[in-house]
Amino acid sequence: MILPFMLILLIGMEEVTGALNQDRKVGRIANSIADLVAQAQSVNTSELTAVMDLGEKILAPYPAKDLEIIIASVSFDEDGNPSVDWSYDGTNAAPWAKDSQPPITMPDTIAIPETSIVVGQANATYTSPFTGIFTSYFKRDTSIGLSDTYYLRPRLTDTVNCSDCK
């Protein structure tokens, strides 16, 4: 009599645990890539590609097919307005246009005039292993978007430069 209830509880616990674990890993990816780039004085696209390859390893055993990683350098002018110095996402196109305002909301606490930051952003999609089971009885999303963004100040220089980034 309690078996159906216990089965649903078990499946629910597995879905919540899997989603939380993958969300934690997405946060770790954003933190790690921003931290590695913030430790450099300058980078190039081959170094950034190597840093981004770590994302798949951190995300394991979850699939990385929907993993999107963006690394960027953002400077603030004398009024504290942000401007993208460079950005990279593993392709040859810049995900954020150079000299434009970043497409994400910058917290007011990091907008210190005449400084720069390194932004690491990771996005992934969690799809439950039980997608399709009981969906006719319990309406729910089949996937959940996971995202995390980290902002770190460069450690060895005022601005991390990228010699061949767009």
N, C-alpha and C positions, 0 to 999 in steps of 0.2 A: 504494500500500500504506500509506503514512503519511498519506494525505489524511484518512481518518476520524479518526485520532488528532489531527491538526492542527486539524480542524474543531471537535472537542470541546474542545480546548485554547483555541481562539479564543473559543468561546461562553462557556466558564468564565471567561476573562479579562474579557470584556465584563460578565458578571454581577457579578463581584467589584468591578470598577472602578465600575460603576453604583451598587452598594450602598454602597461607601465614599464616593463623591461625595455621594450623597443623605444619608448619615449625617453627613458634614461640614457640609452645609447645614442640617440639623436642629439641630446644635450651634450654628451661627452664628445661627440664628433665636432660640434660647433666650438666647444671650449678648446679642444686639442688643436684644431687647425689655427684658430686665432692665437693661441699661445705660442705655437711654433713659429708663426710668421712675425709675431710681436718681438721675438727674440733675435731677429735678424736686422741688419742694417739695410740690406737690399736683397731682393729676390728676383728670380726670372721665372718664366713659365714652366720650364722643366722642373725646377724645384717645387713650384706650386702644384704641379701634377703629381709629384711624388708625395707631397703632403696630402693631397686629396685621395690618393690611393689608400691611405690609412683609414679612410671613412668606411670602406667596404669591410676591412678587417675588424674594425671596432663594432660594426653593425652585426657581424656574424653571431649567431647562425641565421639571422633574419635575412631575407632576400634584399639585395641592394638595387634591384631594377628600377625602383622609383626614387632612389636617393639623389637629391640635388644638393650640392655644396657650393657656396659662394664665399669667396674671400675678397675683401676690399680694404682699401685705405681711404679714410675720410678725414679731411681737414676742416677746421673751423676758422672763419675769417675773424676780423676784429670785432664784429657784432655777434659772433657765436653762431653764424649761419653755416650749415654743413655743405661741403662740396666733395664730390667723388674725385679722388686722385687717380685711382685705377681700380679695376675689379676683374675677377677671374672666376670662371666656373668650369674649367676643363675643356671648353671649346675655344675656338679662335675669336669668337665674338664676345665683347664685354657685356655682361648681364646688366650692369648699371652704366649709363652713359657718363663718360669723363666730363668733369667740370659741371655736372648737373647735381641737383639735390638727390640724395639717396631715396629710393622708393620705399623705405621703411621709416617709421617714426623713431627719431632719435630721442632718448630720454634727456630731459633738461639738465640732469646732473652731470652729464658727460660733455655738454656743449661749452667747453672752456675756450674763450677766444684765443686765437693764434696757437692752437695745438692740433694734434691729429690723433686718430685712433685706428686700430685694426679691427675690422668687423668680420666675424665668422658666423655664417648662417648655414644651418642644415635643415633640410625638409625631407620627409619620407612619408610613406603611406602605410599604415598598418591594416592588413587584411586578415581577418580572423580565420583560423583553420577550420572553423565550424560555419563558414559562410554558406547560407542556403539551408541549414538545418533549422527547423522550427520558424522560419521567417514567415510562413503563412499564419502562424499563431502569435508570434511576437514580432511586431514591426520594429526594425532597427536598421541602422546604416550598415552596409557591407564592408565599408572601409572608413578609417579615421585618419585625417591629416595630422601629422606630427611636425612640429617646427620649433626650433630654438635658435636664438641669436646671442652671441657674446661680443662684448666691446672691451678691448684691452688697449692700453697705452703702449707704444713702442718702448722697449727697454734700453736699447743702445743708441738710439738716434731720435731726433724729433719727429721724423716721418720715415716710414719704411718705403723705399723706392722699389719700383719694379721696372727693370730695364726694357723689357719687351712686352709689357702688358698694354692693353688698349684702354 
